Amino acid sequence: PLRVAILISGGGSNMEALVRSMTGDHPARPVLVLSNRPGAGGLARAEAAGIATATVDHRGFETREAFEEALQARLEAARPDILCLAGFMRILTPGFVARWQGRMLNIHPSLLPLYPGLDTHARAIAAGDAEAGASVHEVTADLDGGPVLGQARVTLDPGETPETLAAKVLTQEHRLYPRVLREVAERLSRQSASPSARLSSL
Ligand code: GAR
């Protein structure tokens, strides 16, 4: 199966949804959950699920590049085919992104291209939007700007607050991210299967 590493900074509810989805005939399996924050709630959840965990604390490095070198080394040791950012709250440099081109996904809590960056739910409410949601996109050097692979929508209710909206959207994220990961993994595993398929028919 394809190997998936999941990067987190916090509670890891999306990580857990991804991990739970990778069973049975799923073409991928989780091999590592990595946090940039020591003690992130998601680390304990991953351990409870029997997944290897690692912490690379960004505060231990002088520069973003030095942090990313350590991140890259730890990731390479796990040989992932796909990286999933799941509530990972560090901006990655174009150099790091280039190393994982086409193999790195992120979930963002807005209907991209609306509201890249932070405070997405407060911004959607302030704008008077009728709908909000989440997007899974390919990570490119353009922050929250890579190709969108899937979206989930919710309706804003009267009296909606950033907290109530975040909770509603998060529930949808847990369905959306596993669906998109599966599509991506199926596509990648077909691609990697086809050369040997051709060889075996010679
Ligand atoms: C999720 O809502 C995710 O979309 C968001 O952080 C939350 C993480 O929750 N990500 C970003 O804001 C990325 N800039 P989780 O740790 O429970 O999955």
py3Dmol code that shows the C-alpha trace and the ligand (Angstrom):
import py3Dmol

protein = """\
ATOM      1  CA  PRO A   1       0.000   0.000   0.000  1.00  0.00           C
ATOM      2  CA  LEU A   2       0.913   3.669  -0.347  1.00  0.00           C
ATOM      3  CA  ARG A   3       2.416   5.205   2.760  1.00  0.00           C
ATOM      4  CA  VAL A   4       0.848   8.320   4.293  1.00  0.00           C
ATOM      5  CA  ALA A   5       2.431  10.712   6.802  1.00  0.00           C
ATOM      6  CA  ILE A   6       0.163  13.200   8.567  1.00  0.00           C
ATOM      7  CA  LEU A   7       1.425  16.533   9.905  1.00  0.00           C
ATOM      8  CA  ILE A   8      -0.422  18.123  12.804  1.00  0.00           C
ATOM      9  CA  SER A   9      -0.102  20.960  15.303  1.00  0.00           C
ATOM     10  CA  GLY A  10      -3.139  20.431  17.509  1.00  0.00           C
ATOM     11  CA  GLY A  11      -6.031  18.200  18.440  1.00  0.00           C
ATOM     12  CA  GLY A  12      -5.741  16.024  15.391  1.00  0.00           C
ATOM     13  CA  SER A  13      -9.396  15.284  14.725  1.00  0.00           C
ATOM     14  CA  ASN A  14      -8.798  15.349  10.964  1.00  0.00           C
ATOM     15  CA  MET A  15      -5.739  13.139  11.440  1.00  0.00           C
ATOM     16  CA  GLU A  16      -7.904  10.668  13.314  1.00  0.00           C
ATOM     17  CA  ALA A  17     -10.544  10.692  10.564  1.00  0.00           C
ATOM     18  CA  LEU A  18      -7.829  10.002   7.982  1.00  0.00           C
ATOM     19  CA  VAL A  19      -6.276   7.205  10.049  1.00  0.00           C
ATOM     20  CA  ARG A  20      -9.648   5.526  10.596  1.00  0.00           C
ATOM     21  CA  SER A  21     -10.397   5.658   6.874  1.00  0.00           C
ATOM     22  CA  MET A  22      -7.230   3.802   5.825  1.00  0.00           C
ATOM     23  CA  THR A  23      -8.379   0.219   6.379  1.00  0.00           C
ATOM     24  CA  GLY A  24      -9.622  -2.676   4.280  1.00  0.00           C
ATOM     25  CA  ASP A  25      -9.310  -2.136   0.537  1.00  0.00           C
ATOM     26  CA  HIS A  26      -8.021   1.432   0.948  1.00  0.00           C
ATOM     27  CA  PRO A  27      -4.866   1.805  -1.169  1.00  0.00           C
ATOM     28  CA  ALA A  28      -2.960   3.615   1.609  1.00  0.00           C
ATOM     29  CA  ARG A  29      -1.911   3.156   5.217  1.00  0.00           C
ATOM     30  CA  PRO A  30      -0.781   5.693   7.830  1.00  0.00           C
ATOM     31  CA  VAL A  31       2.916   5.341   8.700  1.00  0.00           C
ATOM     32  CA  LEU A  32       3.684   8.453  10.756  1.00  0.00           C
ATOM     33  CA  VAL A  33       1.972  11.300  12.599  1.00  0.00           C
ATOM     34  CA  LEU A  34       4.343  14.208  13.074  1.00  0.00           C
ATOM     35  CA  SER A  35       3.716  17.320  15.179  1.00  0.00           C
ATOM     36  CA  ASN A  36       5.639  20.565  15.363  1.00  0.00           C
ATOM     37  CA  ARG A  37       4.158  21.088  18.844  1.00  0.00           C
ATOM     38  CA  PRO A  38       5.287  18.888  21.706  1.00  0.00           C
ATOM     39  CA  GLY A  39       2.271  17.519  23.536  1.00  0.00           C
ATOM     40  CA  ALA A  40      -0.207  18.217  20.733  1.00  0.00           C
ATOM     41  CA  GLY A  41      -3.412  16.348  21.544  1.00  0.00           C
ATOM     42  CA  GLY A  42      -3.239  14.497  18.251  1.00  0.00           C
ATOM     43  CA  LEU A  43      -0.022  12.715  19.272  1.00  0.00           C
ATOM     44  CA  ALA A  44      -1.789  10.816  22.034  1.00  0.00           C
ATOM     45  CA  ARG A  45      -4.672  10.025  19.673  1.00  0.00           C
ATOM     46  CA  ALA A  46      -2.232   8.652  17.092  1.00  0.00           C
ATOM     47  CA  GLU A  47      -0.417   6.554  19.701  1.00  0.00           C
ATOM     48  CA  ALA A  48      -3.745   5.178  20.875  1.00  0.00           C
ATOM     49  CA  ALA A  49      -4.416   4.165  17.270  1.00  0.00           C
ATOM     50  CA  GLY A  50      -1.043   2.400  17.100  1.00  0.00           C
ATOM     51  CA  ILE A  51       0.573   4.849  14.646  1.00  0.00           C
ATOM     52  CA  ALA A  52       4.231   5.883  14.970  1.00  0.00           C
ATOM     53  CA  THR A  53       4.595   9.494  16.110  1.00  0.00           C
ATOM     54  CA  ALA A  54       7.332  12.104  16.047  1.00  0.00           C
ATOM     55  CA  THR A  55       7.775  15.684  17.194  1.00  0.00           C
ATOM     56  CA  VAL A  56       9.934  18.261  15.461  1.00  0.00           C
ATOM     57  CA  ASP A  57       9.570  21.395  17.587  1.00  0.00           C
ATOM     58  CA  HIS A  58       9.988  24.437  15.342  1.00  0.00           C
ATOM     59  CA  ARG A  59      11.074  26.517  18.355  1.00  0.00           C
ATOM     60  CA  GLY A  60      14.291  24.518  18.523  1.00  0.00           C
ATOM     61  CA  PHE A  61      15.559  25.939  15.205  1.00  0.00           C
ATOM     62  CA  GLU A  62      17.032  29.318  14.273  1.00  0.00           C
ATOM     63  CA  THR A  63      15.492  29.436  10.820  1.00  0.00           C
ATOM     64  CA  ARG A  64      12.520  28.047   8.932  1.00  0.00           C
ATOM     65  CA  GLU A  65      14.972  26.220   6.643  1.00  0.00           C
ATOM     66  CA  ALA A  66      16.724  24.512   9.583  1.00  0.00           C
ATOM     67  CA  PHE A  67      13.340  23.409  10.949  1.00  0.00           C
ATOM     68  CA  GLU A  68      12.376  22.031   7.550  1.00  0.00           C
ATOM     69  CA  GLU A  69      15.667  20.125   7.186  1.00  0.00           C
ATOM     70  CA  ALA A  70      14.858  18.309  10.438  1.00  0.00           C
ATOM     71  CA  LEU A  71      11.270  17.782   9.302  1.00  0.00           C
ATOM     72  CA  GLN A  72      12.445  16.396   5.967  1.00  0.00           C
ATOM     73  CA  ALA A  73      14.921  14.024   7.632  1.00  0.00           C
ATOM     74  CA  ARG A  74      12.268  12.627   9.952  1.00  0.00           C
ATOM     75  CA  LEU A  75       9.773  12.267   7.103  1.00  0.00           C
ATOM     76  CA  GLU A  76      12.270  10.573   4.781  1.00  0.00           C
ATOM     77  CA  ALA A  77      12.929   7.978   7.480  1.00  0.00           C
ATOM     78  CA  ALA A  78       9.238   7.003   7.215  1.00  0.00           C
ATOM     79  CA  ARG A  79       9.326   6.885   3.361  1.00  0.00           C
ATOM     80  CA  PRO A  80       5.852   8.357   2.814  1.00  0.00           C
ATOM     81  CA  ASP A  81       4.306   8.517  -0.648  1.00  0.00           C
ATOM     82  CA  ILE A  82       1.766  11.152   0.421  1.00  0.00           C
ATOM     83  CA  LEU A  83       1.883  13.932   3.039  1.00  0.00           C
ATOM     84  CA  CYS A  84      -1.366  15.162   4.578  1.00  0.00           C
ATOM     85  CA  LEU A  85      -1.336  18.451   6.449  1.00  0.00           C
ATOM     86  CA  ALA A  86      -4.126  18.245   9.030  1.00  0.00           C
ATOM     87  CA  GLY A  87      -4.252  21.345  11.204  1.00  0.00           C
ATOM     88  CA  PHE A  88      -0.520  21.871  10.656  1.00  0.00           C
ATOM     89  CA  MET A  89      -0.012  25.539  11.459  1.00  0.00           C
ATOM     90  CA  ARG A  90       3.474  26.260  10.049  1.00  0.00           C
ATOM     91  CA  ILE A  91       3.991  27.931   6.691  1.00  0.00           C
ATOM     92  CA  LEU A  92       6.253  25.795   4.492  1.00  0.00           C
ATOM     93  CA  THR A  93       8.908  27.315   2.228  1.00  0.00           C
ATOM     94  CA  PRO A  94       8.788  26.857  -1.562  1.00  0.00           C
ATOM     95  CA  GLY A  95      11.905  24.661  -1.271  1.00  0.00           C
ATOM     96  CA  PHE A  96      10.191  22.207   1.059  1.00  0.00           C
ATOM     97  CA  VAL A  97       6.971  22.264  -0.962  1.00  0.00           C
ATOM     98  CA  ALA A  98       8.905  21.492  -4.167  1.00  0.00           C
ATOM     99  CA  ARG A  99      10.270  18.284  -2.619  1.00  0.00           C
ATOM    100  CA  TRP A 100       6.718  16.983  -2.157  1.00  0.00           C
ATOM    101  CA  GLN A 101       5.216  18.421  -5.322  1.00  0.00           C
ATOM    102  CA  GLY A 102       1.991  16.635  -6.259  1.00  0.00           C
ATOM    103  CA  ARG A 103       2.106  14.471  -3.135  1.00  0.00           C
ATOM    104  CA  MET A 104       1.121  16.935  -0.388  1.00  0.00           C
ATOM    105  CA  LEU A 105      -2.478  17.752   0.592  1.00  0.00           C
ATOM    106  CA  ASN A 106      -3.889  20.299   3.033  1.00  0.00           C
ATOM    107  CA  ILE A 107      -7.314  20.913   4.520  1.00  0.00           C
ATOM    108  CA  HIS A 108      -8.305  24.534   4.942  1.00  0.00           C
ATOM    109  CA  PRO A 109     -11.450  25.718   6.755  1.00  0.00           C
ATOM    110  CA  SER A 110     -12.947  27.907   4.024  1.00  0.00           C
ATOM    111  CA  LEU A 111     -14.386  27.656   0.548  1.00  0.00           C
ATOM    112  CA  LEU A 112     -11.139  28.518  -1.239  1.00  0.00           C
ATOM    113  CA  PRO A 113     -10.267  30.760  -3.004  1.00  0.00           C
ATOM    114  CA  LEU A 114     -12.197  32.669  -0.307  1.00  0.00           C
ATOM    115  CA  TYR A 115     -10.307  33.375   2.911  1.00  0.00           C
ATOM    116  CA  PRO A 116      -6.842  31.911   2.696  1.00  0.00           C
ATOM    117  CA  GLY A 117      -4.891  32.342   5.948  1.00  0.00           C
ATOM    118  CA  LEU A 118      -6.309  32.597   9.455  1.00  0.00           C
ATOM    119  CA  ASP A 119      -9.664  33.468  11.101  1.00  0.00           C
ATOM    120  CA  THR A 120     -11.626  32.076   8.186  1.00  0.00           C
ATOM    121  CA  HIS A 121     -14.914  31.600  10.054  1.00  0.00           C
ATOM    122  CA  ALA A 122     -14.950  35.105  11.550  1.00  0.00           C
ATOM    123  CA  ARG A 123     -14.273  36.513   8.101  1.00  0.00           C
ATOM    124  CA  ALA A 124     -17.092  34.524   6.483  1.00  0.00           C
ATOM    125  CA  ILE A 125     -19.541  35.727   9.158  1.00  0.00           C
ATOM    126  CA  ALA A 126     -18.353  39.341   8.924  1.00  0.00           C
ATOM    127  CA  ALA A 127     -18.830  39.237   5.144  1.00  0.00           C
ATOM    128  CA  GLY A 128     -22.429  38.079   5.580  1.00  0.00           C
ATOM    129  CA  ASP A 129     -21.831  34.935   3.537  1.00  0.00           C
ATOM    130  CA  ALA A 130     -24.745  32.510   3.240  1.00  0.00           C
ATOM    131  CA  GLU A 131     -22.395  29.518   3.096  1.00  0.00           C
ATOM    132  CA  ALA A 132     -19.043  28.483   4.494  1.00  0.00           C
ATOM    133  CA  GLY A 133     -17.078  25.266   4.369  1.00  0.00           C
ATOM    134  CA  ALA A 134     -13.750  23.564   3.946  1.00  0.00           C
ATOM    135  CA  SER A 135     -11.447  22.734   1.058  1.00  0.00           C
ATOM    136  CA  VAL A 136      -8.832  20.058   0.469  1.00  0.00           C
ATOM    137  CA  HIS A 137      -6.171  21.275  -1.900  1.00  0.00           C
ATOM    138  CA  GLU A 138      -2.834  20.313  -3.284  1.00  0.00           C
ATOM    139  CA  VAL A 139      -0.086  22.259  -1.527  1.00  0.00           C
ATOM    140  CA  THR A 140       1.913  24.590  -3.735  1.00  0.00           C
ATOM    141  CA  ALA A 141       4.261  27.447  -2.886  1.00  0.00           C
ATOM    142  CA  ASP A 142       1.206  29.749  -2.990  1.00  0.00           C
ATOM    143  CA  LEU A 143      -0.233  29.715   0.575  1.00  0.00           C
ATOM    144  CA  ASP A 144      -3.669  28.006   0.545  1.00  0.00           C
ATOM    145  CA  GLY A 145      -3.608  28.611  -3.213  1.00  0.00           C
ATOM    146  CA  GLY A 146      -2.953  25.178  -4.770  1.00  0.00           C
ATOM    147  CA  PRO A 147      -5.530  23.337  -6.911  1.00  0.00           C
ATOM    148  CA  VAL A 148      -8.712  22.511  -4.976  1.00  0.00           C
ATOM    149  CA  LEU A 149      -9.460  18.759  -4.968  1.00  0.00           C
ATOM    150  CA  GLY A 150     -12.705  18.802  -2.988  1.00  0.00           C
ATOM    151  CA  GLN A 151     -14.981  21.010  -0.900  1.00  0.00           C
ATOM    152  CA  ALA A 152     -17.721  20.617   1.703  1.00  0.00           C
ATOM    153  CA  ARG A 153     -20.336  23.315   2.333  1.00  0.00           C
ATOM    154  CA  VAL A 154     -22.464  24.316   5.307  1.00  0.00           C
ATOM    155  CA  THR A 155     -25.188  26.950   5.623  1.00  0.00           C
ATOM    156  CA  LEU A 156     -24.707  29.835   8.064  1.00  0.00           C
ATOM    157  CA  ASP A 157     -27.505  30.091  10.607  1.00  0.00           C
ATOM    158  CA  PRO A 158     -28.745  33.315  12.229  1.00  0.00           C
ATOM    159  CA  GLY A 159     -26.581  34.069  15.280  1.00  0.00           C
ATOM    160  CA  GLU A 160     -23.716  31.960  13.963  1.00  0.00           C
ATOM    161  CA  THR A 161     -20.433  32.575  15.807  1.00  0.00           C
ATOM    162  CA  PRO A 162     -16.920  31.608  14.711  1.00  0.00           C
ATOM    163  CA  GLU A 163     -17.066  28.818  17.301  1.00  0.00           C
ATOM    164  CA  THR A 164     -20.399  27.333  16.200  1.00  0.00           C
ATOM    165  CA  LEU A 165     -19.367  27.610  12.572  1.00  0.00           C
ATOM    166  CA  ALA A 166     -15.984  25.996  13.232  1.00  0.00           C
ATOM    167  CA  ALA A 167     -17.670  23.035  14.894  1.00  0.00           C
ATOM    168  CA  LYS A 168     -20.112  22.612  12.014  1.00  0.00           C
ATOM    169  CA  VAL A 169     -17.387  22.845   9.389  1.00  0.00           C
ATOM    170  CA  LEU A 170     -15.074  20.486  11.300  1.00  0.00           C
ATOM    171  CA  THR A 171     -17.724  17.751  11.191  1.00  0.00           C
ATOM    172  CA  GLN A 172     -17.770  18.112   7.411  1.00  0.00           C
ATOM    173  CA  GLU A 173     -13.964  18.145   7.249  1.00  0.00           C
ATOM    174  CA  HIS A 174     -13.930  14.672   8.780  1.00  0.00           C
ATOM    175  CA  ARG A 175     -15.944  13.366   5.826  1.00  0.00           C
ATOM    176  CA  LEU A 176     -14.281  15.449   3.134  1.00  0.00           C
ATOM    177  CA  TYR A 177     -10.615  14.780   3.855  1.00  0.00           C
ATOM    178  CA  PRO A 178     -10.838  10.963   3.870  1.00  0.00           C
ATOM    179  CA  ARG A 179     -12.851  11.072   0.620  1.00  0.00           C
ATOM    180  CA  VAL A 180     -10.256  13.206  -1.160  1.00  0.00           C
ATOM    181  CA  LEU A 181      -7.291  11.258   0.229  1.00  0.00           C
ATOM    182  CA  ARG A 182      -8.818   8.060  -1.068  1.00  0.00           C
ATOM    183  CA  GLU A 183      -9.285   9.540  -4.539  1.00  0.00           C
ATOM    184  CA  VAL A 184      -5.689  10.785  -4.588  1.00  0.00           C
ATOM    185  CA  ALA A 185      -4.315   7.473  -3.302  1.00  0.00           C
ATOM    186  CA  GLU A 186      -6.317   5.506  -5.876  1.00  0.00           C
ATOM    187  CA  ARG A 187      -5.004   7.732  -8.655  1.00  0.00           C
ATOM    188  CA  LEU A 188      -1.390   7.450  -7.439  1.00  0.00           C
ATOM    189  CA  SER A 189      -1.573   3.699  -6.981  1.00  0.00           C
ATOM    190  CA  ARG A 190      -2.987   3.255 -10.500  1.00  0.00           C
ATOM    191  CA  GLN A 191      -0.095   5.338 -11.832  1.00  0.00           C
ATOM    192  CA  SER A 192       2.506   3.328  -9.955  1.00  0.00           C
ATOM    193  CA  ALA A 193       0.841   0.057 -10.974  1.00  0.00           C
ATOM    194  CA  SER A 194       0.726   0.779 -14.685  1.00  0.00           C
ATOM    195  CA  PRO A 195       4.467   0.362 -15.575  1.00  0.00           C
ATOM    196  CA  SER A 196       4.550  -3.137 -14.063  1.00  0.00           C
ATOM    197  CA  ALA A 197       1.181  -3.917 -15.670  1.00  0.00           C
ATOM    198  CA  ARG A 198       2.724  -3.071 -19.022  1.00  0.00           C
ATOM    199  CA  LEU A 199       5.848  -5.117 -18.248  1.00  0.00           C
ATOM    200  CA  SER A 200       3.828  -8.187 -17.269  1.00  0.00           C
ATOM    201  CA  SER A 201       1.922  -8.102 -20.572  1.00  0.00           C
ATOM    202  CA  LEU A 202       5.144  -8.244 -22.667  1.00  0.00           C
TER     203      LEU A 202
END
"""
ligand_1 = """\
18
GAR
C -9.204 22.255 11.096
O -10.393 23.001 11.109
C -8.393 22.610 9.855
O -9.167 22.848 8.724
C -7.690 23.850 10.314
O -7.340 23.604 11.656
C -8.279 22.686 12.231
C -7.511 21.529 12.815
O -8.337 20.691 13.594
N -6.540 24.119 9.508
C -6.052 25.336 9.275
O -6.535 26.346 9.762
C -4.844 25.378 8.366
N -4.416 26.717 8.142
P -7.833 19.221 13.981
O -6.445 19.351 14.594
O -8.841 18.746 14.979
O -7.814 18.397 12.725
"""
view = py3Dmol.view(width=600, height=400)
view.addModel(protein, "pdb")
view.setStyle({"model": 0}, {"cartoon": {"style": "trace"}})
view.addModel(ligand_1, "xyz")
view.setStyle({"model": 1}, {"stick": {}})
view.zoomTo()
view.show()
